[in-house]
Amino acid sequence: MKGLPMRSIDLLLALAGSLALRYGFGLEPIWWLAWLAPAPVLVAALRTGHLPAFGLTLLAALIGSSGQTPYFALVMPLPAALLVTVLLALAWVLVIMLARRVMLRSASSWSVLAYPLLWCALDTLLAALHPDGNWGSPAYSQADVLPAVQIVALTGVAGLVFVLALLPSALAFAAVRGWQAGRVALGCAMALTAATFAFGHWRMPAVAPAGGHTVGLAVIDNFIGPRTPPETVERIWAQYERHVAALAGQGATIVVLPEKIATLPPDAADVLAKRLGALAARAHVWLAVGVGIDDAGRKHNLAWLFAPNGQRDAAYVKHHLAPPEREFLPGAAYDVRPIGGTRYGLAVCKDMHFAAMGRAYGQRQVQAMLVPAWDFNADGRYAARLSALRGVESGFAMVRAAREGLLTVSDAYGRVIAETPSAGLPGATLLARVPAQHIATPYARWGDWFGWRATVGAAVLLAWPMLTRRARQPAQGMAPAR
């Protein structure tokens, strides 16, 4: 490396970081890589002038974000998918370049806080303001790492974002300023990371909580659309009936089917409701079913819940709509139903991508969620784990049946109790005892307290030179090489 010119080294750092970003984050992340991935890009940005730093960061971010472009193209037109890829890359550029500005202006080790605070601020603002929330949050790279994610019960996702971003920031600071100058910051980052994992190990019980009701999940990937032949439609519904009867025969008291199995006009929906009510009565189960209703262009995405007596007990309307269903009208109500002494909540798919939804049910002391869902194959595992995190944040178990995804039962610690992939006709089923319990978490009580405080902290860091009116020159901190 000594023989290479400085700009070649910076380019190599940016390229190495781009590959680390690509594989450390995304739909199938290498979780440990996410703790290191941004560091090479930060180092390259800190070592160079403003324009080269911007170019290197943009290059790394575009390469890193492009790994998700094929997925985006599944859920939106290609031009929109490319635009989203660029916007995702620009989020990385924004955070890294603003963090660079703070770190170059200050010689203090405290400047390493800029990068994690800025990511927390962006993540919190997206979760609160964006129609798709913080779906691409860096924190979700850790969704399979149960000791790491337990912190969200205290702080929400923002706390995990902070810890995850602090370590690469401290590494970059030490690499540029010198390991002696950076030892305090790096030592604190490593200590906080270790404390996060230690807390997670302490919080989780050694074994999953004892199961409650036996639940059955049944999913057939085949879509029932307006042009589906009637004989195929009947074959699908008849197969669902067989699945429900079989699961009930194996002891299931609750059965969950997937989202929007069919979208129907009101009169056809009434006929289907009678059929499903009769099915619930024959099998003597609680039956949750996802359907769409199209009333002269006014569309709703619903989760129906039928009681064992055949009556429709709930008709929950999905709150948060995916890009392909923007023509549907969102709901605003929450549905909680006591079943055999256990409080169950209803939601549909994307609803559980939003922490505010999980918190609302946590405040209602829900013990388990029943969630019909429909994924896009490629994001099946990601969506299932993201949803399970809502249970960790707000203290409940999750029963999620997804078309083109996974059938999953998880506990209030995010631990997967049972899981199997969905399938086309004749479909897939899953039988498990749901570990229903309510855990009163600090996050359910106080919400995004950490994220909003981090947002204020990021704003103060950025505005500090203006507030003090004595902004330091780069030469007094880490002067970039020219």
C-alpha positions, 0 to 999 in steps of 0.5 A, a space after each residue: 500500500 505504501 507504493 500507491 498514491 493517496 488517491 488510489 488508496 482512497 478509491 480502494 477504501 471506497 470500493 471496499 466499503 461499497 462492497 461491505 455496504 452491499 452485503 452488510 445491509 439489504 434483504 439478506 445481510 451479513 450481520 457482522 459486516 454491518 458493524 464495520 462496513 461504513 468505516 472504509 468509506 468514512 476513512 476515505 471521506 475524512 482523508 480527502 478534500 470536499 469534492 473528492 470525498 463527495 465523489 468517493 462517498 457517492 460511488 460507494 453508496 451507489 454500489 452498495 445500494 444497487 444490490 436492492 435495485 432488483 427488489 425495488 423493480 419487483 414492487 414498482 416500475 423500473 424508473 421508480 426503482 432506480 430513483 429509490 436506489 439513488 435516494 437510498 444512496 443519497 441518504 448515505 452520502 448525506 449522513 457521511 458528508 455531514 459527519 465528515 464536516 463535524 469530525 473535521 471541524 473538531 479535534 475532540 473524540 466527541 466528534 465520533 458521535 456525529 455519524 451515529 447521531 445523524 443516522 439516528 436523526 434520519 432514521 427517526 424522521 423517516 419512521 415518522 414522516 415517510 409513507 414507507 417508514 424506515 423500511 431500509 433502516 441499518 438496524 434491520 441488518 441485525 434482525 436475526 441477532 437476538 442479543 443485539 436487538 433486545 435494546 429496541 425494547 428500551 430505545 426503539 430502533 434508533 438505539 440499535 442504529 446508534 450502537 451500530 453506527 458508533 463503532 465504524 465512526 470510532 474506527 474511522 476516527 482512530 484510523 485518520 487521527 491515529 490509534 493513540 488519539 482515538 483510543 478513548 473513542 474506540 474503547 467507548 464504542 467497543 464497550 457500548 457494543 459489548 454492553 448491548 450484547 450483554 444486555 440482550 443475553 441478560 434480557 432473554 430467557 434461556 428458553 422460549 416462554 411456554 406456548 399458549 393456544 395452538 395456532 395454525 397457519 395456511 398459505 397458498 401463493 396462487 393469486 385470485 384476480 379478476 381473470 382467474 378462471 372460476 374453477 381455479 378460484 374454487 380449487 383455491 378456496 376448497 384447498 383452504 377449507 381442507 387446510 383449516 379442517 386439517 389444522 383444527 383436527 390437529 388441535 389448532 384453535 386459531 387459524 390465520 390465512 394470508 393477506 388479500 386472497 381475493 379482491 371482491 365487490 361487496 356482494 361477492 364479499 358477502 357471499 365469501 363471508 358466509 362461506 368463511 363463517 360456516 368454515 369457522 363454525 364447522 372447524 370450531 376455530 377462530 379464523 383470520 382471513 385477508 381479503 380486499 373489498 372494491 366498492 365502486 373504486 373505493 378499495 379496502 384491504 381487510 383482515 376478517 376475524 370469524 369466531 367459532 360460532 361463525 359470526 364475523 367478529 372483526 373487520 380490521 382495515 390495513 393502515 399502511 399500504 405498499 406501493 402496488 396498492 396505493 389506490 386502496 384507502 387506509 384504515 385508522 382503527 385498532 382491533 383487539 380481541 380476547 380469545 380464551 383469556 389472551 388478548 390478540 391484535 389484528 394487523 395486515 402485513 406492512 402495518 407491522 413495519 411501523 414501530 408506532 403500530 406495534 407501540 399502539 398495540 403494546 399500549 393496549 396490552 396485546 399478547 400476540 398479533 395475528 397478521 395476514 401478509 403478502 410479501 414478494 418472495 425476495 423480501 420474505 425473511 426480511 419482512 418476517 424478521 422486521 415484523 418480529 422486531 415490533 414484538 420485541 419493541 412493544 412486548 408481544 408474540 407474532 403470528 404472521 402468515 405471508 403469501 410469497 414469503 414465510 409462515 412464522 410464529 415468534 415470541 416477544 423476544 423475536 425468537 422464531 418458534 416455528 417457520 416454513 416457506 409458503 408455496 403454490 397449490 396445494 399450499 403450505 401449513 404450519 402448526 405451533 403453540 403461540 407463546 402469547 405474553 405481554 411484556 411492558 417495555 420502556 419503548 411501548 411507554 415512552 416511544 421514540 424518546 431516544 430517536 428524537 433526543 438523538 435528532 436534537 443532538 445531531 442538530 446541535 452538532 451541526 449548528 454549534 459553529 453558528 451558535 458559538 460564532 467561532 467555527 474552527 478551521 480544518 487545520 485545527 482538527 483533522 485537516 483533509 489531504 489535498 
